[in-house]
Amino acid sequence: MRHAVHWIGLVVALVAFSPVASAQHACDDLGDKGWRTVATVETVAQKDSAPYRADPSGSWYVERTVTLLPFCNFYNSVGNYSLRSYSLSPEDHKEQVQICRASENGGVEAVAPYAGKCPPR
C-alpha cells in the first residue's frame, strides 16, 4: 500500500504539470451575461501493465495508461456552478515508466518513487 501512495503522488504531479493535463479543448459559449467558462481536465483512472524488462541492462518498466476527462464548467460572478456544465469524451494517454534500473554495484535498484522489489516479481 505504501508504494501505491507514492505512485498516486507521482501521477498527480505528472498530470498536473504535463501539457496533456492542461485544458486545451474548446468549450461552447453559454451566451448568458455574467457566466464564465472554465475548461478543466480531470484524471479519472490510472492503470499500469505488468512489469517488463525492456533491455538487458536490468531496466524494468510498466506501461501506464492514464484516462483524462475534459470538462467544460460554467460559473457566474458569485461562484455558482451551472448545471449546463458538461464533459467531453475521455482520452487515454499511454507512457512507458521506468521502475527499476541497473545499479553501480551490478544489481538492480528501484527508481523513485517506486518502492517495490527490483527486479519485480
C-alpha positions as YAML, in Angstrom:
chain: A
units: angstrom
residues:
- id: 1
  name: MET
  ca: [0.00, 0.00, 0.00]
- id: 2
  name: ARG
  ca: [2.88, 2.34, 0.79]
- id: 3
  name: HIS
  ca: [4.26, 2.28, -2.76]
- id: 4
  name: ALA
  ca: [0.74, 2.78, -4.13]
- id: 5
  name: VAL
  ca: [0.59, 6.14, -2.32]
- id: 6
  name: HIS
  ca: [3.88, 7.12, -3.95]
- id: 7
  name: TRP
  ca: [2.54, 6.15, -7.39]
- id: 8
  name: ILE
  ca: [-0.57, 8.24, -6.85]
- id: 9
  name: GLY
  ca: [1.52, 11.23, -5.83]
- id: 10
  name: LEU
  ca: [3.70, 10.85, -8.90]
- id: 11
  name: VAL
  ca: [0.72, 10.61, -11.22]
- id: 12
  name: VAL
  ca: [-0.90, 13.66, -9.68]
- id: 13
  name: ALA
  ca: [2.35, 15.60, -10.10]
- id: 14
  name: LEU
  ca: [2.91, 14.40, -13.66]
- id: 15
  name: VAL
  ca: [-0.63, 15.03, -14.74]
- id: 16
  name: ALA
  ca: [-0.87, 18.39, -13.01]
- id: 17
  name: PHE
  ca: [2.28, 19.71, -14.68]
- id: 18
  name: SER
  ca: [2.19, 17.95, -18.02]
- id: 19
  name: PRO
  ca: [0.91, 19.51, -21.21]
- id: 20
  name: VAL
  ca: [-1.51, 16.60, -21.56]
- id: 21
  name: ALA
  ca: [-3.43, 17.73, -18.47]
- id: 22
  name: SER
  ca: [-3.76, 21.37, -19.40]
- id: 23
  name: ALA
  ca: [-7.19, 22.25, -20.65]
- id: 24
  name: GLN
  ca: [-6.71, 22.55, -24.39]
- id: 25
  name: HIS
  ca: [-10.19, 21.64, -25.52]
- id: 26
  name: ALA
  ca: [-12.79, 24.06, -26.81]
- id: 27
  name: CYS
  ca: [-15.98, 24.67, -24.88]
- id: 28
  name: ASP
  ca: [-19.26, 26.14, -26.04]
- id: 29
  name: ASP
  ca: [-20.08, 29.70, -25.03]
- id: 30
  name: LEU
  ca: [-23.04, 29.70, -22.66]
- id: 31
  name: GLY
  ca: [-24.17, 33.01, -24.15]
- id: 32
  name: ASP
  ca: [-25.56, 34.25, -20.84]
- id: 33
  name: LYS
  ca: [-24.14, 37.51, -19.49]
- id: 34
  name: GLY
  ca: [-22.19, 37.11, -16.25]
- id: 35
  name: TRP
  ca: [-21.17, 33.48, -16.78]
- id: 36
  name: ARG
  ca: [-17.59, 32.40, -17.45]
- id: 37
  name: THR
  ca: [-16.32, 29.19, -18.98]
- id: 38
  name: VAL
  ca: [-13.58, 27.20, -17.24]
- id: 39
  name: ALA
  ca: [-12.07, 24.31, -19.21]
- id: 40
  name: THR
  ca: [-10.50, 21.65, -16.98]
- id: 41
  name: VAL
  ca: [-9.15, 18.13, -17.29]
- id: 42
  name: GLU
  ca: [-9.60, 15.56, -14.53]
- id: 43
  name: THR
  ca: [-7.70, 12.31, -14.09]
- id: 44
  name: VAL
  ca: [-10.32, 9.59, -13.72]
- id: 45
  name: ALA
  ca: [-8.25, 6.40, -13.94]
- id: 46
  name: GLN
  ca: [-4.72, 5.08, -13.98]
- id: 47
  name: LYS
  ca: [-3.66, 1.57, -14.86]
- id: 48
  name: ASP
  ca: [-0.18, 0.05, -15.02]
- id: 49
  name: SER
  ca: [0.70, -3.00, -17.07]
- id: 50
  name: ALA
  ca: [2.63, -5.90, -15.60]
- id: 51
  name: PRO
  ca: [6.33, -5.01, -15.24]
- id: 52
  name: TYR
  ca: [8.52, -5.99, -18.17]
- id: 53
  name: ARG
  ca: [12.22, -5.93, -18.92]
- id: 54
  name: ALA
  ca: [12.95, -3.83, -22.00]
- id: 55
  name: ASP
  ca: [16.72, -4.23, -22.23]
- id: 56
  name: PRO
  ca: [19.47, -6.48, -20.86]
- id: 57
  name: SER
  ca: [20.89, -3.75, -18.57]
- id: 58
  name: GLY
  ca: [18.42, -4.55, -15.77]
- id: 59
  name: SER
  ca: [15.90, -1.82, -16.53]
- id: 60
  name: TRP
  ca: [12.26, -2.65, -15.83]
- id: 61
  name: TYR
  ca: [9.24, -0.70, -17.00]
- id: 62
  name: VAL
  ca: [5.47, -0.56, -16.82]
- id: 63
  name: GLU
  ca: [3.19, 0.88, -19.45]
- id: 64
  name: ARG
  ca: [0.98, 3.40, -17.70]
- id: 65
  name: THR
  ca: [-2.41, 4.34, -19.12]
- id: 66
  name: VAL
  ca: [-3.95, 7.49, -17.67]
- id: 67
  name: THR
  ca: [-7.56, 8.29, -18.55]
- id: 68
  name: LEU
  ca: [-8.33, 12.01, -18.63]
- id: 69
  name: LEU
  ca: [-11.79, 13.54, -18.78]
- id: 70
  name: PRO
  ca: [-12.11, 17.06, -20.25]
- id: 71
  name: PHE
  ca: [-14.79, 19.25, -18.64]
- id: 72
  name: CYS
  ca: [-16.46, 22.50, -19.63]
- id: 73
  name: ASN
  ca: [-17.56, 24.22, -16.42]
- id: 74
  name: PHE
  ca: [-19.69, 27.35, -16.20]
- id: 75
  name: TYR
  ca: [-19.64, 29.73, -13.19]
- id: 76
  name: ASN
  ca: [-21.32, 33.04, -12.53]
- id: 77
  name: SER
  ca: [-19.77, 36.07, -10.80]
- id: 78
  name: VAL
  ca: [-20.61, 34.80, -7.30]
- id: 79
  name: GLY
  ca: [-19.24, 31.31, -7.97]
- id: 80
  name: ASN
  ca: [-22.46, 29.41, -8.64]
- id: 81
  name: TYR
  ca: [-21.95, 26.33, -10.82]
- id: 82
  name: SER
  ca: [-24.25, 25.90, -13.82]
- id: 83
  name: LEU
  ca: [-25.94, 22.55, -14.34]
- id: 84
  name: ARG
  ca: [-25.35, 23.17, -18.05]
- id: 85
  name: SER
  ca: [-21.68, 22.25, -17.48]
- id: 86
  name: TYR
  ca: [-20.64, 19.08, -19.32]
- id: 87
  name: SER
  ca: [-17.79, 16.69, -20.05]
- id: 88
  name: LEU
  ca: [-16.31, 15.58, -23.35]
- id: 89
  name: SER
  ca: [-15.18, 12.07, -24.27]
- id: 90
  name: PRO
  ca: [-12.47, 10.53, -22.07]
- id: 91
  name: GLU
  ca: [-8.94, 10.37, -23.51]
- id: 92
  name: ASP
  ca: [-6.37, 7.65, -22.79]
- id: 93
  name: HIS
  ca: [-2.69, 8.61, -22.68]
- id: 94
  name: LYS
  ca: [0.00, 5.93, -22.54]
- id: 95
  name: GLU
  ca: [3.60, 6.23, -21.43]
- id: 96
  name: GLN
  ca: [6.46, 3.93, -20.53]
- id: 97
  name: VAL
  ca: [7.59, 4.41, -16.91]
- id: 98
  name: GLN
  ca: [10.88, 3.03, -15.63]
- id: 99
  name: ILE
  ca: [10.56, 1.39, -12.21]
- id: 100
  name: CYS
  ca: [13.97, -0.35, -11.85]
- id: 101
  name: ARG
  ca: [17.45, 0.29, -13.26]
- id: 102
  name: ALA
  ca: [20.89, -1.28, -13.08]
- id: 103
  name: SER
  ca: [22.89, -0.07, -10.08]
- id: 104
  name: GLU
  ca: [26.61, 0.69, -9.93]
- id: 105
  name: ASN
  ca: [27.30, -2.48, -7.91]
- id: 106
  name: GLY
  ca: [25.82, -4.71, -10.63]
- id: 107
  name: GLY
  ca: [22.41, -5.18, -9.01]
- id: 108
  name: VAL
  ca: [19.07, -3.64, -9.78]
- id: 109
  name: GLU
  ca: [17.61, -0.71, -7.81]
- id: 110
  name: ALA
  ca: [14.24, 0.98, -7.70]
- id: 111
  name: VAL
  ca: [13.65, 4.27, -9.49]
- id: 112
  name: ALA
  ca: [11.87, 6.74, -7.21]
- id: 113
  name: PRO
  ca: [9.03, 6.88, -6.35]
- id: 114
  name: TYR
  ca: [8.68, 3.12, -6.97]
- id: 115
  name: ALA
  ca: [9.23, 1.39, -3.64]
- id: 116
  name: GLY
  ca: [8.70, -2.22, -4.68]
- id: 117
  name: LYS
  ca: [11.22, -5.01, -5.12]
- id: 118
  name: CYS
  ca: [13.69, -4.96, -8.00]
- id: 119
  name: PRO
  ca: [13.56, -6.94, -10.13]
- id: 120
  name: PRO
  ca: [9.78, -7.09, -9.74]
- id: 121
  name: ARG
  ca: [8.09, -10.46, -9.29]
...
